[in-house]
Amino acid sequence: METTYFRRGFGLKAEIEGQRSADYASEIVDAIRSRGNTLVVGPVTFRLAQEFGFCYGVDRAVDYAYETRRKFPDRRLILVGEIIHNPHVNDKLKAMGITFLQHDPGSDFDFSDITAEDVVIIPAFGVTMKDFTRLREIGCILVDTTCGSVLNVWKRVDSYARDGFTALIHGKHYHEETQATASQVTKHPGGKYLVVFNMDEARQVLDVIEQKADPAGLIETFAKASSPGFDFTRDLERIGVANQTTMLSGESLGIAAEFRKSLAARYGEEHIGEHFRSFDTICSATQERQDAVKELLSEPIDMMLVVGGYNSSNTCALAALSEDNGVRALHIEDADCIAPADRTIRHQPVRTKSEVSEADWLHGATLIGITAGASTPNNKVGETIAKVVETMGLGAELDAILAG
């Protein structure tokens, strides 16, 4: 009988290594790493974060997708959504003949065209319990690249629902990972979840717990961010906190602390174990990249360039972290956002969802920090540095460094 579920790879890493390296390696990044993550080009110093770019989970997902193409050369390959939130990586997979399924947030994926002969790849974010069950019923081959850090959060949410606690998730309710995490409560009768995006949304819920606000006011606000039939009177009595793995860690911990404090005030510190649970489910790679930005900011920096998909939550968090610490951050999707000829840059301002264009953006900067989200390949970081150097008219200097 044919095996139809794979989670541990196909042992083909050596066979795909050449193609993967050609797709994502960067001579410039290698050069800056060999110089202690600092590169001096003429009067300009680039400082690269100690941890940036592809994390273990992304590496694994991308490798597994490449291996899947090699393992099943004659089968139709279908990816549920995007493998990760980086357009260049996804474009590479499309070029390999992998079909991407898309859907509108809040609606189901259309699996009607999938047959038992197809190979379906589950992305690093995972899929909802409903979608997983539907795919298993079709009988297709499933290649599951769900990140281990995401699975760790799922285990916590599952335990909360099993024990009658509402899963309070710090995240974006529309994000694939958060939707998959929230769906874990459906394993248990009466399982409940509530998603809060930030401390401001959390405060609205806390005011209800502390009996400072009318619960009815939250029904519309969290209509798309709560389980069906969520009761803001009954379902906030017992709470277990979890998080989307790519959110700002400090904010996740702060939200957890505030819920603990409110529940202790409401029910008494001696009963807190009956009403509150929290485990550190922050992704280690996310934490490492955020810590690396903080370390970078401990020295003088004129500006921070953050490279990665605009819809990448962890990349957006890195940009926000920089600005929250007083250093201007320019979040660009890739080097194409920089136009040396007219000295302009297109970027997505922190905590917005729209791109803007800015002229003369360097403002005489000579100390430039560089970081990248966990879904950004090295070549996109290297291309960004090259474009900045070109804008400054220092291309010959960079060429000499790489040649030497």
Summary of the structure (lengths in Angstrom):
residues: 404
radius of gyration: 22.8
end to end distance: 57.2
largest distance: 68.4
contacts: 1329
relative contact order: 0.14
helix: 44%
strand: 17%
